[in-house]
Amino acid sequence: MDSTVTQYEVSDLVRYAYEGQPAKMQDVFNELMAGRVYDSIQQKKIEVANRFFSPDETEIDLESQEEDEDGENSQ
């Protein structure tokens, strides 16, 4: 699903509401919301992937502290 290709715009939603066409209004609303939900899910996927494949900063800090402590004890 390509969210950039949208058949309807918000102005269509308003126009159908004004004209009293609830079925058309529902179609427009559903399509507009589907695109937004899709975009939101894609963004969340990116965030999760970045967290999954990026090292945790606290783990890096703990490892460097342990190395510092080991270095001090061996000298």
Order of alpha helices (4+ residues) and beta strands (2+ residues): alpha-alpha-alpha
